[in-house]
Amino acid sequence: MYDNGTRHTCPYFAAFYLVQPSSENPHIGFTTPRALGKAVVRNRLRRRVREAVRLELANLNPQWSIVFNPRRKTLECSFDELRAEVLRLFLRCTKASPTPPQQLAQDPQSVASSPDA
């Protein structure tokens, strides 16, 4: 993941993401190093990021694997700011995603609007 993936940085976390086309669901991981504080602080960081990811998970294509590494600023920022950063990362992944073939077959408007139809 760290060697082959792409790094996304923001003030609240660093994220490493990698596309895995054979995956049916996104894989999300969280790491919190001891340097961030005691267990209570690390757990709070992890809970905040996990909740932001949970709320924005519908915006992520299933073939992505992402590891979040929260930073200290995550404790001080508003939850809406954190959620916006997670959404920004997910949209970045969506732009980089190859369009799955099933999506093209299921979208009747794209077939009807094509010049060949």
Secondary structure, DSSP 8 states (H G I E B T S, - for coil): -TTTSEEEE-SSEEEEEEE-TT-SS-EEEE---GGG-SHHHHHHHHHHHHHHHHHHGGGS-TTEEEEEEE-THHHHS-HHHHHHHHHHHHHHHHHHS---HHHHHH-HHHHHTSTT-
